[in-house]
Amino acid sequence: MEPLIDVSCSPIECTSLSPSAPIWQDILAQAITGELLAAMNYTSLSEICDDPAEVADALEHSECERGHAAAFAAEGRKIGVDVTNNVDAKHWKRLRDAFLRCITERDFIGCLIVQEIMLESFAVASYSRVGKVAPGSLGGTFARIAAEEEDHVDHAMAILRAERARDAQRFDDKVYRLHLDVMTTLAQMLAKECKDGTLRSVPRQLCEAITVRGQLVGSRAPRSVAATVSEDAGHAGHSRGGNT
């Protein structure tokens, strides 16, 4: 895969290539691609925001995601591998297209559900798992970024709870529609990769955990997302603007 966006940063000393380096190279490639896709999504989101504060917030999130991609690339160089990305790969492109449909409809709430709930939650789950088994600073970087991505999920919750409180059925219908576009694609991607794709060399325990996570997400997402945002809806904070 040819890199589509430059994620280079300050030169660092590379260590010798270890036998497990290709495994982590595959995992890092997926992580970098996901982070760059998120950066693109937040930039697109900024283009439909009317409030200057919301524009600035979306662009700040975009820069944060690019920083995550750069951190993952740096970890690749530490183990002596060049990590590439491909946001136009089959499944990643489907995820991007799902988000762009919300952009075309100027569906601010839909954008939050896709990026800050579905994709970020998936990143948190995957990165947390990798962070527990990856060696040295690589594991630390995955764990740190998982925590930062969790902040993005929290950022959207009060907004979405307030939105659902206004019209629960409409909100739940939207979640279900987006689930079909997004979460099933993620589940298909991970199930395929663990079987015969880029994660084929990942240790069995990690691969099985990620695959099971994908299957659970694919089957339960509409119910779990709706249930989560409905908690304490009456105590939700302010809602941001945008069409739903």
C-alpha positions as CSV (number, residue, x, y, z in Angstrom):
1,M,0.0,0.0,0.0
2,E,1.3,3.4,-0.8
3,P,1.0,6.0,1.9
4,L,-1.7,8.6,1.0
5,I,-0.8,11.1,3.7
6,D,2.6,12.0,5.1
7,V,2.8,10.9,8.7
8,S,6.5,11.4,9.2
9,C,7.8,13.1,12.2
10,S,11.2,13.7,13.8
11,P,13.7,11.0,13.0
12,I,14.2,8.4,15.6
13,E,16.7,5.6,16.0
14,C,15.4,2.3,14.7
15,T,16.1,-1.0,16.5
16,S,17.0,-4.2,14.6
17,L,14.1,-6.0,12.9
18,S,12.7,-8.6,15.2
19,P,11.0,-11.8,14.0
20,S,7.6,-10.5,15.2
21,A,8.0,-7.1,13.5
22,P,5.9,-8.0,10.4
23,I,3.0,-8.9,12.8
24,W,3.1,-5.4,14.4
25,Q,3.7,-3.8,11.0
26,D,0.3,-5.2,9.9
27,I,-1.5,-4.0,13.1
28,L,0.1,-0.6,12.9
29,A,-0.9,-0.2,9.2
30,Q,-4.5,-0.8,10.1
31,A,-4.2,1.6,13.1
32,I,-2.6,4.4,11.0
33,T,-5.2,4.0,8.3
34,G,-8.0,4.2,10.9
35,E,-6.5,7.3,12.4
36,L,-6.1,9.1,9.0
37,L,-9.6,8.2,8.1
38,A,-10.8,9.7,11.4
39,A,-8.8,12.9,10.6
40,M,-10.5,13.1,7.2
41,N,-13.9,12.6,8.8
42,Y,-13.3,15.4,11.4
43,T,-12.1,17.8,8.6
44,S,-15.3,17.0,6.6
45,L,-17.4,17.6,9.8
46,S,-15.9,21.0,10.2
47,E,-17.2,22.0,6.8
48,I,-20.9,21.5,7.8
49,C,-20.6,23.3,11.2
50,D,-22.0,26.8,11.4
51,D,-20.7,27.7,14.9
52,P,-17.0,28.8,14.7
53,A,-16.4,27.0,18.0
54,E,-17.7,23.7,16.5
55,V,-15.5,24.2,13.5
56,A,-12.4,24.7,15.7
57,D,-13.4,21.7,17.8
58,A,-13.7,19.4,14.7
59,L,-10.3,20.6,13.3
60,E,-8.7,20.1,16.7
61,H,-10.0,16.5,16.7
62,S,-8.6,16.1,13.2
63,E,-5.1,17.2,14.2
64,C,-5.3,14.9,17.2
65,E,-6.0,11.9,15.0
66,R,-3.1,12.9,12.7
67,G,-0.9,13.0,15.8
68,H,-2.0,9.4,16.7
69,A,-1.1,8.3,13.1
70,A,2.3,9.9,13.5
71,A,2.8,8.2,16.9
72,F,2.0,4.8,15.4
73,A,4.4,5.4,12.5
74,A,7.1,6.3,14.9
75,E,6.6,3.0,16.7
76,G,7.0,1.2,13.4
77,R,10.3,2.9,12.8
78,K,11.5,1.8,16.3
79,I,11.1,-1.8,15.3
80,G,12.6,-1.1,11.9
81,V,9.6,-1.3,9.6
82,D,8.0,1.2,7.3
83,V,4.3,1.3,7.9
84,T,2.0,2.3,5.1
85,N,-1.7,3.2,4.9
86,N,-4.5,2.9,2.5
87,V,-7.8,4.7,3.3
88,D,-9.1,3.6,-0.1
89,A,-8.9,-0.1,0.7
90,K,-12.3,-1.8,0.3
91,H,-13.6,-1.8,3.9
92,W,-12.0,1.5,4.9
93,K,-13.6,3.1,1.9
94,R,-17.0,1.8,2.9
95,L,-16.6,3.4,6.3
96,R,-15.6,6.7,4.8
97,D,-18.5,6.6,2.3
98,A,-20.9,6.0,5.2
99,F,-19.6,9.1,7.0
100,L,-19.7,11.1,3.8
101,R,-23.4,10.3,3.3
102,C,-24.1,11.9,6.6
103,I,-22.0,14.9,5.5
104,T,-24.0,15.2,2.3
105,E,-27.2,15.2,4.3
106,R,-25.7,17.7,6.7
107,D,-26.6,15.2,9.4
108,F,-24.5,16.4,12.3
109,I,-25.9,13.8,14.8
110,G,-25.3,11.0,12.3
111,C,-21.7,12.1,12.0
112,L,-21.3,12.0,15.7
113,I,-22.8,8.5,15.9
114,V,-20.5,7.2,13.2
115,Q,-17.2,8.7,14.2
116,E,-17.4,9.5,17.9
117,I,-19.4,6.5,19.0
118,M,-19.1,3.6,16.5
119,L,-15.6,4.1,15.1
120,E,-14.0,5.5,18.2
121,S,-15.5,2.8,20.5
122,F,-14.1,0.2,18.1
123,A,-10.7,1.9,18.3
124,V,-10.8,1.9,22.1
125,A,-11.7,-1.8,22.3
126,S,-9.0,-2.8,19.7
127,Y,-6.2,-0.6,20.9
128,S,-6.8,-1.6,24.5
129,R,-6.5,-5.2,23.6
130,V,-3.3,-4.6,21.6
131,G,-1.9,-2.4,24.4
132,K,-2.0,-5.4,26.7
133,V,0.0,-7.7,24.5
134,A,2.3,-5.5,22.5
135,P,5.9,-5.2,23.8
136,G,7.5,-2.2,25.3
137,S,6.7,1.3,24.1
138,L,4.5,-0.1,21.3
139,G,2.0,-1.4,23.9
140,G,2.3,1.9,25.9
141,T,1.4,3.9,22.8
142,F,-1.6,1.8,22.0
143,A,-2.8,2.1,25.6
144,R,-2.3,5.8,25.6
145,I,-4.1,6.4,22.4
146,A,-7.0,4.1,23.5
147,A,-7.5,6.4,26.5
148,E,-7.5,9.5,24.3
149,E,-10.0,8.0,21.9
150,E,-12.2,7.2,24.9
151,D,-12.4,10.9,25.6
152,H,-13.9,11.4,22.1
153,V,-16.6,8.9,22.9
154,D,-17.4,10.7,26.2
155,H,-17.4,14.0,24.3
156,A,-20.4,12.9,22.2
157,M,-22.4,11.2,24.9
158,A,-24.2,14.2,26.5
159,I,-25.1,15.6,23.0
160,L,-26.5,12.3,21.8
161,R,-28.5,11.6,25.1
162,A,-30.2,15.0,24.7
163,E,-30.9,14.2,21.1
164,R,-32.5,10.9,21.9
165,A,-34.5,12.4,24.7
166,R,-36.3,14.6,22.1
167,D,-37.4,11.7,19.9
168,A,-36.3,8.2,20.9
169,Q,-37.8,6.4,18.0
170,R,-36.3,8.6,15.4
171,F,-32.9,8.4,17.1
172,D,-33.0,4.6,17.4
173,D,-34.0,4.3,13.7
174,K,-31.0,6.4,12.8
175,V,-28.7,4.3,14.9
176,Y,-30.0,1.1,13.2
177,R,-29.5,2.5,9.7
178,L,-26.0,3.6,10.5
179,H,-25.3,0.3,12.1
180,L,-26.0,-1.5,8.9
181,D,-23.5,0.8,7.1
182,V,-20.7,1.0,9.7
183,M,-20.6,-1.7,12.4
184,T,-21.3,-4.6,10.1
185,T,-18.5,-3.4,7.8
186,L,-16.1,-3.4,10.8
187,A,-17.2,-6.9,11.8
188,Q,-16.7,-8.2,8.3
189,M,-13.3,-6.5,8.0
190,L,-11.9,-8.0,11.2
191,A,-13.4,-11.4,10.7
192,K,-11.9,-11.6,7.2
193,E,-8.5,-10.3,8.3
194,C,-8.2,-12.7,11.1
195,K,-9.0,-15.5,8.7
196,D,-7.0,-14.7,5.6
197,G,-6.0,-11.1,5.5
198,T,-3.6,-8.6,7.1
199,L,-4.0,-10.0,10.6
200,R,-3.2,-13.5,9.6
201,S,0.1,-13.6,11.6
202,V,-1.4,-12.1,14.8
203,P,-1.1,-14.3,17.9
204,R,-4.2,-16.5,18.1
205,Q,-5.4,-15.1,21.4
206,L,-5.4,-11.5,20.1
207,C,-6.9,-12.4,16.8
208,E,-9.7,-14.4,18.4
209,A,-10.5,-11.6,20.9
210,I,-10.7,-9.0,18.1
211,T,-12.8,-11.2,15.9
212,V,-15.3,-12.0,18.8
213,R,-15.4,-8.3,19.5
214,G,-16.3,-7.6,15.9
215,Q,-19.1,-10.2,15.9
216,L,-20.5,-8.8,19.1
217,V,-20.4,-5.2,17.8
218,G,-22.0,-6.3,14.5
219,S,-24.9,-8.0,16.2
220,R,-25.6,-5.8,19.2
221,A,-24.6,-2.3,18.2
222,P,-28.1,-0.7,17.6
223,R,-29.4,-1.8,20.9
224,S,-26.3,-1.0,22.9
225,V,-25.7,2.4,21.4
226,A,-29.3,3.4,21.9
227,A,-29.3,2.0,25.5
228,T,-26.0,3.8,26.3
229,V,-27.1,7.2,25.1
230,S,-30.5,6.8,26.8
231,E,-28.9,6.5,30.3
232,D,-29.5,9.7,32.3
233,A,-31.0,11.4,29.3
234,G,-32.9,13.7,31.6
235,H,-29.6,14.9,33.0
236,A,-27.9,15.4,29.6
237,G,-26.0,18.6,28.9
238,H,-26.5,21.0,26.1
239,S,-27.1,19.9,22.5
240,R,-25.0,21.2,19.6
241,G,-26.5,22.5,16.4
242,G,-26.8,20.7,13.1
243,N,-29.5,18.8,11.2
244,T,-30.5,15.4,12.2
